[in-house]
């Protein structure tokens, strides 16, 4: 059974992320498009009220770190990978996009965050454990879906179409999966 605080941190992560991008987008000029523009643009140095998305990203990262610490039933590599994703999310906020042009530090942090938050479910199983919860039939497809959503986001970046939408779908799914895992682990076992 995961630690009780995991439930609260895993609920807070998607609320902060989705609430953050919704509120931050609402206070941007009319030229901003959630379908076209990235989440990072909401925290960029040139964004209006950038503090909203910056705080949301920091909160999401901290939530992932807290959840990773409390998911004791999962193998250590899964918890470490989720924690790395959380730390990288904090770094995304710490290295915002400049007013113009790209940022290698921001892009590196975002890449690590997206990769880690997609792959951690595949590492869930405790070596030698006979009781496998959640089952492989849940965790392996979850990894495949999360990775596919990140690949779709990467394709959107390459083509320049619906980048914001693709990123929001991928990031939203990644923020929800820790909650799904906590809920699956809290279900009573049937023997």
C-alpha positions in Angstrom: 0.0 0.0 0.0 1.4 3.4 -0.9 1.9 6.0 1.8 -1.3 8.0 2.5 0.2 11.3 1.4 0.7 9.8 -2.1 -3.0 10.1 -2.8 -2.9 13.9 -2.1 0.3 14.6 -4.0 -0.9 12.5 -7.0 -4.2 14.4 -7.0 -2.5 17.8 -6.7 -0.2 17.2 -9.7 -2.8 17.2 -12.5 -4.8 19.9 -10.7 -1.8 22.2 -10.6 -0.7 21.4 -14.2 -4.1 21.7 -15.9 -5.3 24.5 -13.6 -2.0 26.3 -14.1 -2.0 26.2 -17.9 -5.7 27.2 -18.0 -5.3 30.2 -15.7 -2.0 31.3 -17.3 -3.5 31.1 -20.8 -6.6 33.1 -19.7 -4.4 36.1 -18.8 -2.3 36.0 -22.0 -2.9 38.4 -24.8 -5.4 37.4 -27.5 -2.6 36.2 -29.8 -1.9 33.3 -27.5 -3.3 29.9 -28.6 -3.4 26.8 -26.4 -3.6 24.7 -29.5 -0.5 26.3 -31.1 1.6 27.6 -28.2 3.5 25.4 -25.6 3.0 25.3 -21.9 6.6 26.6 -21.6 5.5 29.7 -23.4 3.2 30.5 -20.5 6.2 30.6 -18.1 8.6 32.2 -20.6 10.4 35.4 -19.6 8.2 37.3 -22.1 4.8 35.8 -20.9 2.3 38.0 -19.1 1.9 36.7 -15.5 4.6 34.1 -16.0 4.6 33.4 -12.3 1.3 31.4 -12.6 2.8 28.7 -14.8 6.1 28.8 -13.1 4.6 28.1 -9.7 2.4 25.4 -11.3 5.4 23.7 -12.8 7.3 23.8 -9.6 4.3 22.4 -7.7 3.8 19.6 -10.2 7.5 18.6 -9.9 7.4 18.6 -6.1 4.2 16.5 -6.2 5.9 13.9 -8.4 8.9 13.9 -6.0 6.5 13.4 -3.0 4.5 10.7 -4.8 7.7 8.9 -5.9 8.9 8.8 -2.3 5.7 7.3 -1.0 5.1 4.6 -3.7 6.8 2.0 -1.6 5.1 -1.0 -3.2 6.8 -0.2 -6.5 10.4 -1.1 -7.4 13.1 1.5 -6.6 13.9 2.2 -10.3 10.3 3.2 -11.0 10.3 5.5 -8.0 13.6 7.0 -9.0 12.5 7.6 -12.6 9.3 9.3 -11.4 11.4 11.4 -9.0 13.8 12.3 -11.9 10.7 13.4 -13.9 9.6 15.6 -11.0 13.0 17.2 -10.5 13.3 17.8 -14.2 9.9 19.5 -14.2 11.2 21.8 -11.4 14.2 22.6 -13.7 11.8 23.4 -16.6 10.5 26.2 -14.4 13.9 27.2 -13.2 15.2 27.6 -16.8 12.4 29.4 -18.5 12.4 30.2 -22.2 14.1 33.5 -22.9 12.1 36.4 -24.5 13.3 35.2 -27.9 14.9 32.1 -29.2 15.4 28.6 -27.7 17.1 27.6 -24.5 19.3 24.5 -24.3 18.9 24.2 -20.6 15.1 24.5 -20.8 14.9 22.0 -23.7 17.2 19.5 -21.9 15.1 19.7 -18.7 11.9 19.3 -20.7 13.3 16.3 -22.6 14.4 14.5 -19.4 11.0 15.3 -17.8 9.0 13.9 -20.7 11.1 10.8 -21.1 11.2 10.0 -17.4 7.5 10.6 -16.9 6.7 8.3 -19.8 9.0 5.4 -18.9 8.7 5.1 -15.1 5.6 2.8 -15.2 7.6 0.1 -17.1 10.0 -0.2 -14.1 7.2 -0.8 -11.5 7.8 -4.4 -10.6 9.9 -5.4 -7.5 12.4 -8.1 -8.6 11.5 -11.5 -7.3 8.1 -10.4 -6.2 5.3 -12.9 -6.7 2.5 -10.4 -6.1 2.5 -8.1 -9.1 0.3 -5.0 -8.4 -0.6 -3.2 -10.5 -0.5 -5.9 -13.2 1.7 -5.8 -16.2 -1.4 -5.7 -18.3 -1.9 -2.2 -16.9 1.6 -0.8 -16.5 3.2 -1.8 -19.8 0.4 -0.4 -21.9 0.4 2.7 -19.8 4.1 3.2 -20.7 3.4 2.5 -24.4 0.6 5.1 -24.4 2.6 7.7 -22.5 5.6 7.2 -24.8 3.3 7.4 -27.9 1.8 10.7 -26.7 5.3 12.1 -26.3 6.2 10.9 -29.8 3.1 12.6 -31.2 4.2 15.8 -29.4 7.7 15.5 -30.9 6.1 15.1 -34.4 3.9 18.1 -33.7 7.1 20.1 -32.8 8.8 18.9 -36.0 5.8 19.9 -38.2 4.8 23.0 -36.2 1.1 22.0 -36.1 -1.0 21.7 -33.0 2.1 21.8 -30.8 0.3 23.2 -27.8 -2.5 20.7 -28.0 -0.2 17.7 -28.4 2.0 18.8 -25.5 -1.1 19.3 -23.2 -2.4 15.8 -24.0 1.0 14.2 -23.3 1.8 16.3 -20.2 -1.8 15.9 -18.9 -1.7 12.1 -19.3 1.7 12.0 -17.6 0.4 14.0 -14.7 -2.6 11.7 -14.2 -0.7 8.4 -14.3 0.8 8.6 -10.8 -2.8 9.1 -9.5 -4.0 6.1 -11.4 -1.2 4.0 -10.0 -1.9 5.1 -6.5 -5.5 4.2 -6.9 -4.7 0.8 -8.4 -2.4 0.1 -5.4 -5.0 1.2 -2.9 -7.6 -1.3 -4.2 -8.0 -4.3 -2.0 -6.5 -7.5 -3.3 -8.8 -10.4 -4.2 -7.5 -13.8 -3.4 
